[in-house]
Structures are given as C-alpha cells and as structure tokens.
Amino acid sequence: MNSETELTVEEYANSMVVGVDYSFQTPTNDTQSVHIKFLKGKYADTTIRYGKIKIEEKDDAAHLQFAFDVIECKDIKPKKLQKDSDFIKYVGDFLVHLLAMKIEDNDEVGTNDTEKPGV
C-alpha cells in the first residue's frame, strides 16, 4: 500500500501511533476527562472525548457500544461530524485500537486463582 488513502478505516486506525497520528489532552477545566486529538489523516485537527463504553455479548459475538462527543474540528460543524457514519466507524475502530493496546500493555489481566480474585 503506497498511501494513506489506500488503507481501510480499520487498517488506518490500527496503524496509528500516539504523538504522531493522535495525542491525548487533559482539558484544564476538567482534569477527570481525556480528549483525543487526531493529528493526521482525514480528521486531522479534530478533537473528541469518549463517554460510556460497553461491550455486550449477543449471538456469541462481542458488540462494542460507545458514546463520544466531538469537541472541535476544523472543517465541519461538530454536530454534523458526530452524525457522520464514516466518522462514527473511524472513532469506533480507533477505540478498538486503544482497547487492544491497553490489553497488550498488561501482562496479566485478573487471575485464575479463585481464592485471590484479580485486582
């Protein structure tokens, strides 16, 4: 693949690197929240915040449900972008990327010891 436009949304989200393709930002007025700013690609200079994230099992498959807010973007009104199906898929694939990175960073999630449940 020679250029970013040849990548699928999922491939692009999974190839993103923190500090190069996106950055984490802590707003000064809300230190409990983390915003994500996309630095490159179709949605460069767009900042989002994830809300509730839920994983449900239905029909032997996991389904990811999530809420997000568009905080700012340069070319499109935030409310319009928030309803755009391509953007929704993009932030969904990106969220899967973040969750997968978190799982990879943890050597052990929980424990098999029934006497000492995982922390």
ABEGO torsion letter per residue (X at the ends): XABAAABBAAAAAAABBBGAABBBBBBAABAABBBBBBABEAABGBBBBBBBBBBBBBGGBBBBBBBBBBABBAABBAAAAAABAAAAAAAAAAAAAAAAAAAAABABBEBABAABBBX
